[in-house]
């Protein structure tokens, strides 16, 4: 049966892990904006704390997988994730009876360690194979988020506690699928040093090149700008400008991930279109999207731009990631994967917090223009640097 195919089990585990993460992320945003009615600065702080571990453990998280093996890391920390959710049920889903800030930090810590471990199977022997693998898993990633958010829209659950039960079930499916994956391999988990990777790859003793560093620079830039727009600015604008809460905010993220999944699916049908030299072009398109957002007061227009933003993100994401991970040394692969996550999500820690403060004092339109200008300025600096040092941007 295909269900018991080793690769299928890993894909199921990957799908439901990110579905569980997405479920928790949307639940937090809905809870903060609609249920607790927190202010922009408080929302920015909580989102920053959820992303802070990616900065603190920027290489340490990946090094854990390099030293102990990604299988063991996933089994231990995914179990901790489930235990943390169950622990919260003892407070009847009331975040403040434990501390919303502490909870956000703990959830972010687990995610920052698990994600590099799960990504270990993406590296392949050729760049074309790597692109295909990355595009496939990016589609699973975005499709899982889109699916779980759609289920949120259709659900009749009306309490935080019920949402926690669903979240636990989703992560448990991922956990047991991964255990079946290991059993089917008929290998014991190897805890020795440098035994990494769920699917063996050839040794590539290549350190980070300038092209890798350029990608990390762009990850920092996007973490400071694009991610805070999606996790802080969009929900607050939707609530305060359009008066939409609850399902409207959930629908916002559904459209974003629908755009992601659509473009990634189309790209997977023609891998050759993922030309590594053109990802900055698609980033500029999304920057134009940011400039266009404040121009109209129609919620339909706003939702359309969100979908387009997600669609374009689903194109340049696999381009950058496949280029970055292809020639990494197998001995330090997870460390560099963690660095990739850390640059994006770690910089978003600062970006979300600053954006929360700006929203208390600056009007929305000015913030959109400021963040869009910051992206263009950052890309200009990178272009000048690459021209000066003759760096080939992948």
Buried (B, 14 or more C-beta within 10 A) or exposed (E): EEEEEBEBBBBBBBBBBBBBBBBBBBBBBBBBBBEBEBBBBBBBBBBBBBBBBBBBBBBBBBBBBBBBBBBBBBBBBBBBBBEBBEEBEEBEBEBEEBEBBEBBBBBBBBBBBBBBBBBBBBBBEEBBBBBBBBBBBBBBBBBBBBBBBBBBEEEEEEEBEEBBBBBBBBBBBBBBBBBBBBEBBEEEEEEEEEBBBBBEBEEBEEEBEBBBEBBBBBBBBBBBBBBBBBBBBBBBBBBEEBEBBBBBBBBBBBBBBBBBBBBBBBBBEEBEEBEBEBBBEBBBBBBEBBBBBBEEEEBEEBBBBBBBBBBBBBBBBBBBBBBBBBBBBBBBBBBBBBBBBBBBBBBBBBBBBBBBEBBEEEEBEEBBBBBBBBBBEBBEEBEEBBEEEEBEBB
